[in-house]
Amino acid sequence: MTEEDRDKKEARVKWIPRSRDADKAAALPGIHRYASFTNLADRMTTPALNRAVMVGIGAAVTLDVLRPIALGMWDAAYCYECRACYATQENCPASITFQAELTVACRTMDYRRFIRNRGLLCIRCGNCNGFCVQHLDLAGLFGKMGVATTRAVKEGKVPLDVVEGAIYGGLVGREYIDDLYEWYRSSGGRRLG
């Protein structure tokens, strides 16, 4: 194709913007729409879908708030994970570095996360309470979760290898070590030594 033929062809083609077509969504020049779902007639009814999505979101938020309240972890429902409690890191005698992770573990009743983030080492000194912008009783919350975690271990909700890793890794504080080690030995765990 020569330069002259190309110029003639370009002169014949007249571009009509898609925005003039009322049945189709507007597209930017150079963007081609090949998918059939872009036609308005092919789209599903969005009001019904929007209602279903909003009901799902509402149920998830309600569950996220009601679950810790039902389990006695009132303060966990009010934590909005601002991470201000991380300022406690140098002042925490148990060397807990991620207090917000413990609060999330309390809210979700995630025992593994609580153990992994040194929650069973908390001595409830209250140093982290002063940093909380919501003025939550974090020390009390971590104490309740420690008791709940110990109970969950005894009920078999926490795998033996997680408990073993916590005991051998030094992630269990003085308050809980006797109960957990006794359970660990009775469940077939190896003797420390």
URGIMO-V801702 format. One record per residue. RES is the residue in one letter. PHI is phi as a letter, one per 30 degrees, with the letter a starting at -180 (999 if undefined). NEAR is the number of other C-alpha atoms within 8 Angstrom. D_LAST is the distance of its C-alpha to the last C-alpha in Angstrom with 1 decimal. Layout:
BEGIN
res: <RES/RES>
phi: <PHI/PHI>
near: <NEAR/NEAR>
d_last: <D_LAST/D_LAST>
END
This chain:
BEGIN
res: <M/T/E/E/D/R/D/K/K/E/A/R/V/K/W/I/P/R/S/R/D/A/D/K/A/A/A/L/P/G/I/H/R/Y/A/S/F/T/N/L/A/D/R/M/T/T/P/A/L/N/R/A/V/M/V/G/I/G/A/A/V/T/L/D/V/L/R/P/I/A/L/G/M/W/D/A/A/Y/C/Y/E/C/R/A/C/Y/A/T/Q/E/N/C/P/A/S/I/T/F/Q/A/E/L/T/V/A/C/R/T/M/D/Y/R/R/F/I/R/N/R/G/L/L/C/I/R/C/G/N/C/N/G/F/C/V/Q/H/L/D/L/A/G/L/F/G/K/M/G/V/A/T/T/R/A/V/K/E/G/K/V/P/L/D/V/V/E/G/A/I/Y/G/G/L/V/G/R/E/Y/I/D/D/L/Y/E/W/Y/R/S/S/G/G/R/R/L/G>
phi: <999/d/e/d/d/d/d/d/d/d/d/d/d/c/d/c/d/d/d/d/d/d/d/b/d/d/b/d/e/j/c/c/c/c/d/d/d/d/d/d/d/d/d/d/d/d/d/d/d/d/d/d/d/d/d/d/d/d/d/d/d/d/d/d/d/d/d/d/d/d/c/i/c/e/d/d/d/c/d/c/h/d/i/d/d/d/d/d/e/d/c/d/d/c/h/d/c/b/d/d/d/d/d/d/d/d/d/c/h/c/d/e/d/d/d/d/c/i/d/d/c/d/c/h/d/j/d/d/d/d/c/d/d/c/h/d/d/d/d/d/d/d/d/d/d/d/d/d/d/d/d/d/d/d/d/i/d/c/d/e/d/d/d/d/d/d/d/d/d/i/c/c/d/e/d/c/d/d/d/d/d/d/d/e/d/d/c/j/d/d/d/d/l>
near: <4/5/6/6/8/9/8/8/8/8/7/6/6/6/4/5/6/9/9/6/8/6/7/10/11/7/9/5/5/4/6/5/6/4/5/6/7/10/10/9/5/8/9/4/6/7/6/7/8/8/8/8/8/8/8/8/8/8/8/8/8/8/8/11/9/9/10/16/10/7/6/6/14/8/10/12/12/8/10/4/6/7/7/8/13/10/7/11/10/6/6/11/5/7/7/13/9/10/11/11/10/13/13/10/12/15/13/9/8/9/10/8/10/14/12/9/11/11/13/11/11/13/8/8/6/9/9/12/12/7/11/10/6/6/8/10/9/11/13/8/13/14/11/9/11/11/8/8/9/11/8/11/12/9/7/7/7/11/8/9/6/9/12/10/8/12/11/7/6/7/13/12/11/7/5/11/10/8/8/12/9/8/9/12/10/7/7/6/9/5/5/3/2>
d_last: <86.8/88.7/88.4/91.6/90.3/87.0/89.0/91.2/88.2/86.5/89.8/89.9/86.4/86.2/82.8/82.6/79.6/77.5/77.7/81.2/79.9/79.2/77.2/74.6/72.2/73.2/71.6/71.7/74.1/72.6/70.0/70.7/69.6/69.2/66.9/68.8/66.5/68.1/71.3/71.6/72.9/69.8/67.3/65.8/66.7/64.5/65.1/63.5/60.6/60.2/60.1/57.4/55.3/55.8/54.9/51.7/50.8/51.7/49.5/46.5/47.0/47.6/44.4/42.5/43.8/43.8/40.4/38.5/41.2/40.8/37.0/37.5/36.6/40.1/39.4/37.8/41.2/42.9/40.6/42.5/39.8/41.7/38.5/39.7/36.4/34.9/36.6/33.8/31.3/31.7/31.9/28.9/26.3/23.7/24.8/26.1/28.6/30.2/31.3/34.0/31.5/29.9/33.4/34.2/31.0/32.3/35.7/34.6/31.7/29.6/26.0/24.5/26.5/25.6/21.8/22.4/24.6/22.1/24.1/21.3/20.9/24.6/25.3/29.0/30.5/33.5/33.9/34.4/37.1/39.7/39.5/40.2/43.9/43.9/42.7/40.0/37.4/34.4/32.0/33.1/33.0/29.4/28.5/30.4/28.7/25.2/26.2/27.8/24.7/22.6/25.4/25.7/22.0/22.6/25.9/24.4/26.2/23.2/21.5/18.0/17.3/18.5/16.3/13.2/14.5/15.2/11.8/10.1/13.4/13.7/16.7/16.3/17.8/17.4/20.2/18.7/14.9/15.1/17.6/16.0/12.5/14.6/16.7/14.1/12.7/16.4/17.3/15.3/12.3/9.2/6.4/3.7/0.0>
END
